[in-house]
Amino acid sequence: MMAKAQETYEDIICKILLLERDMISNDVTQEDLEVWDSMTHLALVSELEQAFNIFLSDDDILEIKTIGDIKKILGKYGIKVI
């Protein structure tokens, strides 16, 4: 199951943030990516919620500033990605 979650997570990051898989890094921030604006942020949250059947709290959504933050928040919902 972990491999599937990992693949789904990477697919979403690549699709929404327009990154190649080898560019996914915990320390990539919103400021690093011109494409990562407020609308993209909402699309990212929506994709994560749909793919993993979760509902992120407002605090969780506001906490996401880096790709690493996404992984940390997914972990709170029992979704492990590396």
N, C-alpha and C positions, 0 to 999 in steps of 0.2 A: 504493500500500500504506500510505503514511503516514496518509492520510486515514482509512482503515479502522482502523488502530491507534488513532488519535486518538479516533475515534467510539467504539470499544470501550472504551477507557480512560475516557472521559467517562461512558459508559453505566454502567460499574461503579461509579464514584465516586458518581454520582447515585443509583443503586439501593441501594448499601450504606450510604452516609453520609447519604442522604436530602437531598441538595443539588440545587438547580436548576443548570443548566449555567453560568449567569452568576455563580454563587456559588463556582465552583471557582477557587481561588487557591493559589499555591505556599505561602503562609504560613499557611494554615488548619491548625491543630494539633489533636491529640487533645483538648486541654483546651478548645478552642473549641466542640467539638461534644459535647453530652451523649450522643448516640447512639454515639459512637466509644469503646466500652468494649472489654474484652479479647475478648469473643465476636464483636463486630463486626469487630475487627482480624483475627481468624482467618477470618471470612467474606470479608473484603476480600482477604486473601492467597490464599485458596482460589479465589475468582473470578478474580483476576489470573493465577494459575497455570493454571487451566483455559482461560481465554480466549486466553492467549498461549503455551500449551504450554511452560511453563517450570517449574522447581522452585527456589523461593527458599530460600537457606540460612538457618539459624537467625540468623546475624548480620544478614542482610538484613532479616529479619522484625523483629528487635529495633531495627534502625536506623530504621524507619519511624515518624516522629513527626509529620510534616507531609505535606501533599499533594505538596509539592515533593520530599520524600524518595522518594515513590512513583515519581515521574518519573525521578529520578536512578538508582534501583535498576533500573527497567525499562530504562534506557539501558545499564546494565552487561550486559544480556542482548540488546542489539541492537535494542531496541524504542524508537523515537523518538516521543515525544509532546511537545507544546508547551504 
